[in-house]
Amino acid sequence: MTNDKPLTLEEMLKQYDPTPVEYDPEVDGDDEHLVRDQLLQKKEELKDVVTKLKEKQRNDRKVRR
């Protein structure tokens, strides 16, 4: 209960720094997008494999939908 008085706008903006924040992958360590891209690429490869196997198994039969 040190200070129950609400801060004014000037007090809140006293420590404001208007310089833009730069992204640094070494500091931020955000590599989730790389993992996601790898998973999506693997999914496409597996999808192609499954499609080819289904076509091979189907032979000359027609598929009804």
Predicted model as a PDB file, atoms N, CA, C, CB and O in Angstrom, pLDDT in the B-factor column:
MODEL        1                                                                  
ATOM      1  N   MET A   1       0.817  -1.177   0.000  1.00 49.00           N  
ATOM      2  CA  MET A   1       0.000   0.000   0.000  1.00 49.00           C  
ATOM      3  C   MET A   1       0.870   1.254   0.000  1.00 49.00           C  
ATOM      4  CB  MET A   1      -0.935  -0.010   1.194  1.00 49.00           C  
ATOM      5  O   MET A   1       0.681   2.170   0.801  1.00 49.00           O  
ATOM      6  N   THR A   2       1.810   1.264  -0.906  1.00 62.00           N  
ATOM      7  CA  THR A   2       2.715   2.403  -0.950  1.00 62.00           C  
ATOM      8  C   THR A   2       2.085   3.604  -1.638  1.00 62.00           C  
ATOM      9  CB  THR A   2       3.996   2.022  -1.654  1.00 62.00           C  
ATOM     10  O   THR A   2       2.225   4.736  -1.174  1.00 62.00           O  
ATOM     11  N   ASN A   3       1.386   3.357  -2.750  1.00 60.00           N  
ATOM     12  CA  ASN A   3       0.833   4.480  -3.489  1.00 60.00           C  
ATOM     13  C   ASN A   3      -0.513   4.071  -4.079  1.00 60.00           C  
ATOM     14  CB  ASN A   3       1.808   4.949  -4.602  1.00 60.00           C  
ATOM     15  O   ASN A   3      -0.567   3.347  -5.074  1.00 60.00           O  
ATOM     16  N   ASP A   4      -1.589   4.532  -3.470  1.00 71.00           N  
ATOM     17  CA  ASP A   4      -2.929   4.207  -3.943  1.00 71.00           C  
ATOM     18  C   ASP A   4      -3.422   5.216  -4.967  1.00 71.00           C  
ATOM     19  CB  ASP A   4      -3.896   4.141  -2.777  1.00 71.00           C  
ATOM     20  O   ASP A   4      -4.452   4.995  -5.603  1.00 71.00           O  
ATOM     21  N   LYS A   5      -2.705   6.318  -5.137  1.00 80.00           N  
ATOM     22  CA  LYS A   5      -3.112   7.372  -6.063  1.00 80.00           C  
ATOM     23  C   LYS A   5      -2.845   6.927  -7.504  1.00 80.00           C  
ATOM     24  CB  LYS A   5      -2.362   8.696  -5.752  1.00 80.00           C  
ATOM     25  O   LYS A   5      -1.749   6.445  -7.786  1.00 80.00           O  
ATOM     26  N   PRO A   6      -3.813   7.070  -8.435  1.00 84.00           N  
ATOM     27  CA  PRO A   6      -3.556   6.685  -9.828  1.00 84.00           C  
ATOM     28  C   PRO A   6      -2.519   7.611 -10.466  1.00 84.00           C  
ATOM     29  CB  PRO A   6      -4.866   6.713 -10.646  1.00 84.00           C  
ATOM     30  O   PRO A   6      -2.433   8.795 -10.141  1.00 84.00           O  
ATOM     31  N   LEU A   7      -1.733   7.038 -11.383  1.00 82.00           N  
ATOM     32  CA  LEU A   7      -0.690   7.806 -12.052  1.00 82.00           C  
ATOM     33  C   LEU A   7      -1.277   8.677 -13.146  1.00 82.00           C  
ATOM     34  CB  LEU A   7       0.369   6.877 -12.632  1.00 82.00           C  
ATOM     35  O   LEU A   7      -2.250   8.306 -13.802  1.00 82.00           O  
ATOM     36  N   THR A   8      -0.679   9.826 -13.330  1.00 88.00           N  
ATOM     37  CA  THR A   8      -1.100  10.700 -14.414  1.00 88.00           C  
ATOM     38  C   THR A   8      -0.432  10.245 -15.703  1.00 88.00           C  
ATOM     39  CB  THR A   8      -0.757  12.180 -14.104  1.00 88.00           C  
ATOM     40  O   THR A   8       0.490   9.430 -15.682  1.00 88.00           O  
ATOM     41  N   LEU A   9      -0.901  10.776 -16.817  1.00 87.00           N  
ATOM     42  CA  LEU A   9      -0.355  10.411 -18.120  1.00 87.00           C  
ATOM     43  C   LEU A   9       1.122  10.796 -18.220  1.00 87.00           C  
ATOM     44  CB  LEU A   9      -1.158  11.085 -19.243  1.00 87.00           C  
ATOM     45  O   LEU A   9       1.930  10.041 -18.762  1.00 87.00           O  
ATOM     46  N   GLU A  10       1.465  11.953 -17.705  1.00 87.00           N  
ATOM     47  CA  GLU A  10       2.859  12.395 -17.747  1.00 87.00           C  
ATOM     48  C   GLU A  10       3.769  11.466 -16.953  1.00 87.00           C  
ATOM     49  CB  GLU A  10       2.977  13.815 -17.210  1.00 87.00           C  
ATOM     50  O   GLU A  10       4.894  11.193 -17.371  1.00 87.00           O  
ATOM     51  N   GLU A  11       3.295  10.983 -15.820  1.00 86.00           N  
ATOM     52  CA  GLU A  11       4.092  10.072 -14.993  1.00 86.00           C  
ATOM     53  C   GLU A  11       4.276   8.723 -15.691  1.00 86.00           C  
ATOM     54  CB  GLU A  11       3.424   9.871 -13.617  1.00 86.00           C  
ATOM     55  O   GLU A  11       5.341   8.112 -15.606  1.00 86.00           O  
ATOM     56  N   MET A  12       3.216   8.262 -16.389  1.00 85.00           N  
ATOM     57  CA  MET A  12       3.320   6.981 -17.085  1.00 85.00           C  
ATOM     58  C   MET A  12       4.248   7.065 -18.285  1.00 85.00           C  
ATOM     59  CB  MET A  12       1.946   6.512 -17.530  1.00 85.00           C  
ATOM     60  O   MET A  12       4.950   6.102 -18.594  1.00 85.00           O  
ATOM     61  N   LEU A  13       4.261   8.213 -18.968  1.00 87.00           N  
ATOM     62  CA  LEU A  13       5.076   8.354 -20.164  1.00 87.00           C  
ATOM     63  C   LEU A  13       6.489   8.859 -19.872  1.00 87.00           C  
ATOM     64  CB  LEU A  13       4.398   9.284 -21.126  1.00 87.00           C  
ATOM     65  O   LEU A  13       7.257   9.099 -20.804  1.00 87.00           O  
ATOM     66  N   LYS A  14       6.835   9.019 -18.634  1.00 88.00           N  
ATOM     67  CA  LYS A  14       8.150   9.534 -18.279  1.00 88.00           C  
ATOM     68  C   LYS A  14       9.271   8.599 -18.745  1.00 88.00           C  
ATOM     69  CB  LYS A  14       8.237   9.743 -16.772  1.00 88.00           C  
ATOM     70  O   LYS A  14      10.339   9.071 -19.136  1.00 88.00           O  
ATOM     71  N   GLN A  15       9.045   7.290 -18.709  1.00 85.00           N  
ATOM     72  CA  GLN A  15      10.072   6.321 -19.080  1.00 85.00           C  
ATOM     73  C   GLN A  15       9.886   5.780 -20.494  1.00 85.00           C  
ATOM     74  CB  GLN A  15      10.075   5.176 -18.098  1.00 85.00           C  
ATOM     75  O   GLN A  15      10.528   4.797 -20.863  1.00 85.00           O  
ATOM     76  N   TYR A  16       9.035   6.392 -21.277  1.00 87.00           N  
ATOM     77  CA  TYR A  16       8.760   5.931 -22.641  1.00 87.00           C  
ATOM     78  C   TYR A  16       9.960   6.158 -23.550  1.00 87.00           C  
ATOM     79  CB  TYR A  16       7.530   6.644 -23.210  1.00 87.00           C  
ATOM     80  O   TYR A  16      10.548   7.240 -23.561  1.00 87.00           O  
ATOM     81  N   ASP A  17      10.316   5.130 -24.311  1.00 87.00           N  
ATOM     82  CA  ASP A  17      11.424   5.216 -25.256  1.00 87.00           C  
ATOM     83  C   ASP A  17      10.859   4.986 -26.663  1.00 87.00           C  
ATOM     84  CB  ASP A  17      12.555   4.170 -24.913  1.00 87.00           C  
ATOM     85  O   ASP A  17      10.410   3.878 -26.956  1.00 87.00           O  
ATOM     86  N   PRO A  18      10.865   5.997 -27.541  1.00 87.00           N  
ATOM     87  CA  PRO A  18      10.221   5.867 -28.846  1.00 87.00           C  
ATOM     88  C   PRO A  18      11.038   5.113 -29.892  1.00 87.00           C  
ATOM     89  CB  PRO A  18       9.908   7.214 -29.366  1.00 87.00           C  
ATOM     90  O   PRO A  18      10.576   4.981 -31.025  1.00 87.00           O  
ATOM     91  N   THR A  19      12.213   4.619 -29.571  1.00 90.00           N  
ATOM     92  CA  THR A  19      13.021   3.913 -30.570  1.00 90.00           C  
ATOM     93  C   THR A  19      12.376   2.569 -30.891  1.00 90.00           C  
ATOM     94  CB  THR A  19      14.479   3.710 -30.065  1.00 90.00           C  
ATOM     95  O   THR A  19      11.869   1.901 -29.991  1.00 90.00           O  
ATOM     96  N   PRO A  20      12.387   2.161 -32.167  1.00 90.00           N  
ATOM     97  CA  PRO A  20      11.768   0.876 -32.533  1.00 90.00           C  
ATOM     98  C   PRO A  20      12.566  -0.306 -31.978  1.00 90.00           C  
ATOM     99  CB  PRO A  20      11.653   0.755 -34.064  1.00 90.00           C  
ATOM    100  O   PRO A  20      13.788  -0.244 -31.838  1.00 90.00           O  
ATOM    101  N   VAL A  21      11.857  -1.362 -31.675  1.00 83.00           N  
ATOM    102  CA  VAL A  21      12.467  -2.581 -31.160  1.00 83.00           C  
ATOM    103  C   VAL A  21      12.857  -3.446 -32.348  1.00 83.00           C  
ATOM    104  CB  VAL A  21      11.500  -3.345 -30.193  1.00 83.00           C  
ATOM    105  O   VAL A  21      12.022  -3.726 -33.209  1.00 83.00           O  
ATOM    106  N   GLU A  22      14.099  -3.869 -32.406  1.00 85.00           N  
ATOM    107  CA  GLU A  22      14.601  -4.697 -33.495  1.00 85.00           C  
ATOM    108  C   GLU A  22      14.491  -6.174 -33.118  1.00 85.00           C  
ATOM    109  CB  GLU A  22      16.065  -4.327 -33.833  1.00 85.00           C  
ATOM    110  O   GLU A  22      14.700  -6.551 -31.964  1.00 85.00           O  
ATOM    111  N   TYR A  23      14.165  -6.991 -34.096  1.00 78.00           N  
ATOM    112  CA  TYR A  23      14.075  -8.437 -33.885  1.00 78.00           C  
ATOM    113  C   TYR A  23      15.456  -9.048 -34.014  1.00 78.00           C  
ATOM    114  CB  TYR A  23      13.094  -9.090 -34.890  1.00 78.00           C  
ATOM    115  O   TYR A  23      16.142  -8.831 -35.013  1.00 78.00           O  
ATOM    116  N   ASP A  24      15.866  -9.804 -33.023  1.00 78.00           N  
ATOM    117  CA  ASP A  24      17.146 -10.498 -33.045  1.00 78.00           C  
ATOM    118  C   ASP A  24      16.880 -11.968 -32.731  1.00 78.00           C  
ATOM    119  CB  ASP A  24      18.163  -9.866 -32.022  1.00 78.00           C  
ATOM    120  O   ASP A  24      16.526 -12.287 -31.596  1.00 78.00           O  
ATOM    121  N   PRO A  25      17.039 -12.879 -33.702  1.00 74.00           N  
ATOM    122  CA  PRO A  25      16.702 -14.286 -33.462  1.00 74.00           C  
ATOM    123  C   PRO A  25      17.551 -14.932 -32.378  1.00 74.00           C  
ATOM    124  CB  PRO A  25      16.851 -15.067 -34.735  1.00 74.00           C  
ATOM    125  O   PRO A  25      17.089 -15.852 -31.703  1.00 74.00           O  
ATOM    126  N   GLU A  26      18.771 -14.470 -32.201  1.00 76.00           N  
ATOM    127  CA  GLU A  26      19.608 -15.069 -31.154  1.00 76.00           C  
ATOM    128  C   GLU A  26      19.097 -14.703 -29.771  1.00 76.00           C  
ATOM    129  CB  GLU A  26      21.065 -14.622 -31.307  1.00 76.00           C  
ATOM    130  O   GLU A  26      19.131 -15.523 -28.853  1.00 76.00           O  
ATOM    131  N   VAL A  27      18.626 -13.476 -29.622  1.00 76.00           N  
ATOM    132  CA  VAL A  27      18.116 -13.037 -28.326  1.00 76.00           C  
ATOM    133  C   VAL A  27      16.700 -13.558 -28.105  1.00 76.00           C  
ATOM    134  CB  VAL A  27      18.141 -11.503 -28.228  1.00 76.00           C  
ATOM    135  O   VAL A  27      16.373 -14.065 -27.031  1.00 76.00           O  
ATOM    136  N   ASP A  28      15.871 -13.428 -29.129  1.00 74.00           N  
ATOM    137  CA  ASP A  28      14.465 -13.816 -29.000  1.00 74.00           C  
ATOM    138  C   ASP A  28      14.277 -15.323 -29.052  1.00 74.00           C  
ATOM    139  CB  ASP A  28      13.644 -13.165 -30.091  1.00 74.00           C  
ATOM    140  O   ASP A  28      13.389 -15.856 -28.386  1.00 74.00           O  
ATOM    141  N   GLY A  29      15.091 -16.015 -29.825  1.00 71.00           N  
ATOM    142  CA  GLY A  29      15.032 -17.471 -29.881  1.00 71.00           C  
ATOM    143  C   GLY A  29      13.735 -18.011 -30.443  1.00 71.00           C  
ATOM    144  O   GLY A  29      13.279 -19.074 -30.024  1.00 71.00           O  
ATOM    145  N   ASP A  30      13.140 -17.314 -31.366  1.00 72.00           N  
ATOM    146  CA  ASP A  30      11.868 -17.756 -31.920  1.00 72.00           C  
ATOM    147  C   ASP A  30      12.122 -18.594 -33.164  1.00 72.00           C  
ATOM    148  CB  ASP A  30      10.959 -16.549 -32.248  1.00 72.00           C  
ATOM    149  O   ASP A  30      12.350 -18.057 -34.248  1.00 72.00           O  
ATOM    150  N   ASP A  31      12.082 -19.901 -33.004  1.00 72.00           N  
ATOM    151  CA  ASP A  31      12.282 -20.790 -34.145  1.00 72.00           C  
ATOM    152  C   ASP A  31      11.070 -21.687 -34.373  1.00 72.00           C  
ATOM    153  CB  ASP A  31      13.529 -21.643 -33.937  1.00 72.00           C  
ATOM    154  O   ASP A  31      11.160 -22.690 -35.081  1.00 72.00           O  
ATOM    155  N   GLU A  32       9.933 -21.324 -33.772  1.00 71.00           N  
ATOM    156  CA  GLU A  32       8.723 -22.133 -33.949  1.00 71.00           C  
ATOM    157  C   GLU A  32       8.254 -22.125 -35.395  1.00 71.00           C  
ATOM    158  CB  GLU A  32       7.608 -21.628 -33.041  1.00 71.00           C  
ATOM    159  O   GLU A  32       7.729 -23.125 -35.883  1.00 71.00           O  
ATOM    160  N   HIS A  33       8.438 -21.001 -36.086  1.00 70.00           N  
ATOM    161  CA  HIS A  33       8.000 -20.937 -37.470  1.00 70.00           C  
ATOM    162  C   HIS A  33       8.817 -21.885 -38.341  1.00 70.00           C  
ATOM    163  CB  HIS A  33       8.107 -19.507 -37.997  1.00 70.00           C  
ATOM    164  O   HIS A  33       8.306 -22.403 -39.334  1.00 70.00           O  
ATOM    165  N   LEU A  34      10.083 -22.119 -37.982  1.00 75.00           N  
ATOM    166  CA  LEU A  34      10.904 -23.070 -38.734  1.00 75.00           C  
ATOM    167  C   LEU A  34      10.407 -24.493 -38.528  1.00 75.00           C  
ATOM    168  CB  LEU A  34      12.377 -22.961 -38.314  1.00 75.00           C  
ATOM    169  O   LEU A  34      10.349 -25.277 -39.475  1.00 75.00           O  
ATOM    170  N   VAL A  35      10.049 -24.826 -37.297  1.00 82.00           N  
ATOM    171  CA  VAL A  35       9.533 -26.159 -36.995  1.00 82.00           C  
ATOM    172  C   VAL A  35       8.215 -26.375 -37.725  1.00 82.00           C  
ATOM    173  CB  VAL A  35       9.348 -26.349 -35.468  1.00 82.00           C  
ATOM    174  O   VAL A  35       7.974 -27.450 -38.273  1.00 82.00           O  
ATOM    175  N   ARG A  36       7.362 -25.356 -37.732  1.00 83.00           N  
ATOM    176  CA  ARG A  36       6.067 -25.463 -38.393  1.00 83.00           C  
ATOM    177  C   ARG A  36       6.252 -25.674 -39.898  1.00 83.00           C  
ATOM    178  CB  ARG A  36       5.218 -24.204 -38.126  1.00 83.00           C  
ATOM    179  O   ARG A  36       5.553 -26.489 -40.499  1.00 83.00           O  
ATOM    180  N   ASP A  37       7.187 -24.947 -40.505  1.00 83.00           N  
ATOM    181  CA  ASP A  37       7.440 -25.114 -41.937  1.00 83.00           C  
ATOM    182  C   ASP A  37       7.935 -26.519 -42.246  1.00 83.00           C  
ATOM    183  CB  ASP A  37       8.459 -24.081 -42.424  1.00 83.00           C  
ATOM    184  O   ASP A  37       7.547 -27.107 -43.256  1.00 83.00           O  
ATOM    185  N   GLN A  38       8.789 -27.061 -41.384  1.00 89.00           N  
ATOM    186  CA  GLN A  38       9.291 -28.421 -41.590  1.00 89.00           C  
ATOM    187  C   GLN A  38       8.152 -29.432 -41.489  1.00 89.00           C  
ATOM    188  CB  GLN A  38      10.394 -28.754 -40.562  1.00 89.00           C  
ATOM    189  O   GLN A  38       8.080 -30.374 -42.278  1.00 89.00           O  
ATOM    190  N   LEU A  39       7.269 -29.236 -40.522  1.00 91.00           N  
ATOM    191  CA  LEU A  39       6.140 -30.159 -40.359  1.00 91.00           C  
ATOM    192  C   LEU A  39       5.185 -30.100 -41.545  1.00 91.00           C  
ATOM    193  CB  LEU A  39       5.381 -29.844 -39.072  1.00 91.00           C  
ATOM    194  O   LEU A  39       4.677 -31.129 -41.993  1.00 91.00           O  
ATOM    195  N   LEU A  40       4.945 -28.895 -42.053  1.00 92.00           N  
ATOM    196  CA  LEU A  40       4.060 -28.767 -43.208  1.00 92.00           C  
ATOM    197  C   LEU A  40       4.673 -29.402 -44.451  1.00 92.00           C  
ATOM    198  CB  LEU A  40       3.746 -27.299 -43.473  1.00 92.00           C  
ATOM    199  O   LEU A  40       3.965 -30.008 -45.255  1.00 92.00           O  
ATOM    200  N   GLN A  41       5.966 -29.264 -44.606  1.00 94.00           N  
ATOM    201  CA  GLN A  41       6.647 -29.871 -45.749  1.00 94.00           C  
ATOM    202  C   GLN A  41       6.584 -31.396 -45.649  1.00 94.00           C  
ATOM    203  CB  GLN A  41       8.119 -29.393 -45.823  1.00 94.00           C  
ATOM    204  O   GLN A  41       6.326 -32.072 -46.645  1.00 94.00           O  
ATOM    205  N   LYS A  42       6.818 -31.937 -44.458  1.00 95.00           N  
ATOM    206  CA  LYS A  42       6.750 -33.385 -44.256  1.00 95.00           C  
ATOM    207  C   LYS A  42       5.329 -33.896 -44.497  1.00 95.00           C  
ATOM    208  CB  LYS A  42       7.216 -33.755 -42.831  1.00 95.00           C  
ATOM    209  O   LYS A  42       5.137 -34.980 -45.048  1.00 95.00           O  
ATOM    210  N   LYS A  43       4.335 -33.104 -44.078  1.00 95.00           N  
ATOM    211  CA  LYS A  43       2.942 -33.483 -44.292  1.00 95.00           C  
ATOM    212  C   LYS A  43       2.626 -33.579 -45.780  1.00 95.00           C  
ATOM    213  CB  LYS A  43       2.004 -32.477 -43.617  1.00 95.00           C  
ATOM    214  O   LYS A  43       1.947 -34.514 -46.204  1.00 95.00           O  
ATOM    215  N   GLU A  44       3.109 -32.625 -46.581  1.00 96.00           N  
ATOM    216  CA  GLU A  44       2.882 -32.665 -48.024  1.00 96.00           C  
ATOM    217  C   GLU A  44       3.542 -33.886 -48.657  1.00 96.00           C  
ATOM    218  CB  GLU A  44       3.408 -31.389 -48.679  1.00 96.00           C  
ATOM    219  O   GLU A  44       2.964 -34.525 -49.536  1.00 96.00           O  
ATOM    220  N   GLU A  45       4.753 -34.206 -48.206  1.00 96.00           N  
ATOM    221  CA  GLU A  45       5.448 -35.387 -48.741  1.00 96.00           C  
ATOM    222  C   GLU A  45       4.678 -36.661 -48.420  1.00 96.00           C  
ATOM    223  CB  GLU A  45       6.877 -35.480 -48.172  1.00 96.00           C  
ATOM    224  O   GLU A  45       4.505 -37.517 -49.288  1.00 96.00           O  
ATOM    225  N   LEU A  46       4.218 -36.791 -47.185  1.00 96.00           N  
ATOM    226  CA  LEU A  46       3.472 -37.983 -46.787  1.00 96.00           C  
ATOM    227  C   LEU A  46       2.121 -38.061 -47.501  1.00 96.00           C  
ATOM    228  CB  LEU A  46       3.266 -37.995 -45.270  1.00 96.00           C  
ATOM    229  O   LEU A  46       1.650 -39.149 -47.834  1.00 96.00           O  
ATOM    230  N   LYS A  47       1.508 -36.914 -47.730  1.00 95.00           N  
ATOM    231  CA  LYS A  47       0.246 -36.887 -48.453  1.00 95.00           C  
ATOM    232  C   LYS A  47       0.424 -37.414 -49.874  1.00 95.00           C  
ATOM    233  CB  LYS A  47      -0.323 -35.466 -48.481  1.00 95.00           C  
ATOM    234  O   LYS A  47      -0.422 -38.154 -50.377  1.00 95.00           O  
ATOM    235  N   ASP A  48       1.519 -37.034 -50.514  1.00 94.00           N  
ATOM    236  CA  ASP A  48       1.813 -37.537 -51.859  1.00 94.00           C  
ATOM    237  C   ASP A  48       2.043 -39.042 -51.850  1.00 94.00           C  
ATOM    238  CB  ASP A  48       3.039 -36.827 -52.437  1.00 94.00           C  
ATOM    239  O   ASP A  48       1.590 -39.751 -52.749  1.00 94.00           O  
ATOM    240  N   VAL A  49       2.744 -39.524 -50.838  1.00 94.00           N  
ATOM    241  CA  VAL A  49       3.009 -40.964 -50.737  1.00 94.00           C  
ATOM    242  C   VAL A  49       1.701 -41.730 -50.565  1.00 94.00           C  
ATOM    243  CB  VAL A  49       3.966 -41.265 -49.556  1.00 94.00           C  
ATOM    244  O   VAL A  49       1.489 -42.751 -51.219  1.00 94.00           O  
ATOM    245  N   VAL A  50       0.832 -41.249 -49.698  1.00 93.00           N  
ATOM    246  CA  VAL A  50      -0.445 -41.926 -49.453  1.00 93.00           C  
ATOM    247  C   VAL A  50      -1.298 -41.915 -50.719  1.00 93.00           C  
ATOM    248  CB  VAL A  50      -1.207 -41.253 -48.284  1.00 93.00           C  
ATOM    249  O   VAL A  50      -1.939 -42.915 -51.041  1.00 93.00           O  
ATOM    250  N   THR A  51      -1.310 -40.806 -51.428  1.00 90.00           N  
ATOM    251  CA  THR A  51      -2.084 -40.711 -52.671  1.00 90.00           C  
ATOM    252  C   THR A  51      -1.591 -41.725 -53.700  1.00 90.00           C  
ATOM    253  CB  THR A  51      -2.000 -39.288 -53.251  1.00 90.00           C  
ATOM    254  O   THR A  51      -2.393 -42.399 -54.347  1.00 90.00           O  
ATOM    255  N   LYS A  52      -0.294 -41.829 -53.846  1.00 90.00           N  
ATOM    256  CA  LYS A  52       0.264 -42.792 -54.800  1.00 90.00           C  
ATOM    257  C   LYS A  52      -0.055 -44.220 -54.399  1.00 90.00           C  
ATOM    258  CB  LYS A  52       1.773 -42.615 -54.915  1.00 90.00           C  
ATOM    259  O   LYS A  52      -0.381 -45.040 -55.257  1.00 90.00           O  
ATOM    260  N   LEU A  53       0.031 -44.536 -53.113  1.00 90.00           N  
ATOM    261  CA  LEU A  53      -0.290 -45.892 -52.654  1.00 90.00           C  
ATOM    262  C   LEU A  53      -1.765 -46.220 -52.872  1.00 90.00           C  
ATOM    263  CB  LEU A  53       0.066 -46.050 -51.171  1.00 90.00           C  
ATOM    264  O   LEU A  53      -2.102 -47.344 -53.244  1.00 90.00           O  
ATOM    265  N   LYS A  54      -2.637 -45.252 -52.644  1.00 88.00           N  
ATOM    266  CA  LYS A  54      -4.065 -45.487 -52.869  1.00 88.00           C  
ATOM    267  C   LYS A  54      -4.354 -45.725 -54.348  1.00 88.00           C  
ATOM    268  CB  LYS A  54      -4.891 -44.298 -52.357  1.00 88.00           C  
ATOM    269  O   LYS A  54      -5.153 -46.593 -54.700  1.00 88.00           O  
ATOM    270  N   GLU A  55      -3.700 -44.951 -55.207  1.00 86.00           N  
ATOM    271  CA  GLU A  55      -3.891 -45.146 -56.645  1.00 86.00           C  
ATOM    272  C   GLU A  55      -3.380 -46.517 -57.084  1.00 86.00           C  
ATOM    273  CB  GLU A  55      -3.177 -44.039 -57.436  1.00 86.00           C  
ATOM    274  O   GLU A  55      -3.992 -47.175 -57.925  1.00 86.00           O  
ATOM    275  N   LYS A  56      -2.272 -46.934 -56.518  1.00 87.00           N  
ATOM    276  CA  LYS A  56      -1.708 -48.237 -56.861  1.00 87.00           C  
ATOM    277  C   LYS A  56      -2.623 -49.359 -56.391  1.00 87.00           C  
ATOM    278  CB  LYS A  56      -0.313 -48.398 -56.247  1.00 87.00           C  
ATOM    279  O   LYS A  56      -2.815 -50.347 -57.099  1.00 87.00           O  
ATOM    280  N   GLN A  57      -3.178 -49.208 -55.217  1.00 86.00           N  
ATOM    281  CA  GLN A  57      -4.064 -50.227 -54.661  1.00 86.00           C  
ATOM    282  C   GLN A  57      -5.381 -50.276 -55.436  1.00 86.00           C  
ATOM    283  CB  GLN A  57      -4.332 -49.953 -53.169  1.00 86.00           C  
ATOM    284  O   GLN A  57      -5.975 -51.345 -55.580  1.00 86.00           O  
ATOM    285  N   ARG A  58      -5.834 -49.142 -55.928  1.00 83.00           N  
ATOM    286  CA  ARG A  58      -7.107 -49.057 -56.622  1.00 83.00           C  
ATOM    287  C   ARG A  58      -7.047 -49.677 -58.011  1.00 83.00           C  
ATOM    288  CB  ARG A  58      -7.543 -47.618 -56.722  1.00 83.00           C  
ATOM    289  O   ARG A  58      -8.063 -50.164 -58.506  1.00 83.00           O  
ATOM    290  N   ASN A  59      -5.890 -49.672 -58.647  1.00 79.00           N  
ATOM    291  CA  ASN A  59      -5.706 -50.193 -59.997  1.00 79.00           C  
ATOM    292  C   ASN A  59      -6.649 -49.512 -60.968  1.00 79.00           C  
ATOM    293  CB  ASN A  59      -5.921 -51.704 -60.027  1.00 79.00           C  
ATOM    294  O   ASN A  59      -6.603 -48.292 -61.130  1.00 79.00           O  
ATOM    295  N   ASP A  60      -7.515 -50.296 -61.620  1.00 74.00           N  
ATOM    296  CA  ASP A  60      -8.396 -49.747 -62.635  1.00 74.00           C  
ATOM    297  C   ASP A  60      -9.805 -49.485 -62.116  1.00 74.00           C  
ATOM    298  CB  ASP A  60      -8.457 -50.677 -63.807  1.00 74.00           C  
ATOM    299  O   ASP A  60     -10.672 -49.046 -62.871  1.00 74.00           O  
ATOM    300  N   ARG A  61     -10.032 -49.745 -60.859  1.00 74.00           N  
ATOM    301  CA  ARG A  61     -11.379 -49.514 -60.333  1.00 74.00           C  
ATOM    302  C   ARG A  61     -11.667 -48.016 -60.245  1.00 74.00           C  
ATOM    303  CB  ARG A  61     -11.540 -50.174 -58.945  1.00 74.00           C  
ATOM    304  O   ARG A  61     -10.772 -47.203 -60.011  1.00 74.00           O  
ATOM    305  N   LYS A  62     -12.929 -47.681 -60.438  1.00 71.00           N  
ATOM    306  CA  LYS A  62     -13.318 -46.291 -60.360  1.00 71.00           C  
ATOM    307  C   LYS A  62     -13.798 -45.971 -58.948  1.00 71.00           C  
ATOM    308  CB  LYS A  62     -14.408 -45.971 -61.396  1.00 71.00           C  
ATOM    309  O   LYS A  62     -14.343 -46.823 -58.245  1.00 71.00           O  
ATOM    310  N   VAL A  63     -13.587 -44.768 -58.571  1.00 66.00           N  
ATOM    311  CA  VAL A  63     -13.987 -44.332 -57.238  1.00 66.00           C  
ATOM    312  C   VAL A  63     -15.313 -43.578 -57.353  1.00 66.00           C  
ATOM    313  CB  VAL A  63     -12.883 -43.436 -56.581  1.00 66.00           C  
ATOM    314  O   VAL A  63     -15.462 -42.660 -58.160  1.00 66.00           O  
ATOM    315  N   ARG A  64     -16.269 -43.994 -56.523  1.00 70.00           N  
ATOM    316  CA  ARG A  64     -17.568 -43.322 -56.508  1.00 70.00           C  
ATOM    317  C   ARG A  64     -17.592 -42.343 -55.346  1.00 70.00           C  
ATOM    318  CB  ARG A  64     -18.739 -44.348 -56.396  1.00 70.00           C  
ATOM    319  O   ARG A  64     -17.152 -42.641 -54.236  1.00 70.00           O  
ATOM    320  N   ARG A  65     -18.113 -41.187 -55.638  1.00 67.00           N  
ATOM    321  CA  ARG A  65     -18.211 -40.178 -54.568  1.00 67.00           C  
ATOM    322  C   ARG A  65     -19.588 -39.633 -54.478  1.00 67.00           C  
ATOM    323  CB  ARG A  65     -17.235 -39.046 -54.787  1.00 67.00           C  
ATOM    324  O   ARG A  65     -19.859 -38.776 -53.637  1.00 67.00           O  
TER     325      ARG A  65                                                      
ENDMDL                                                                          
END                                                                             
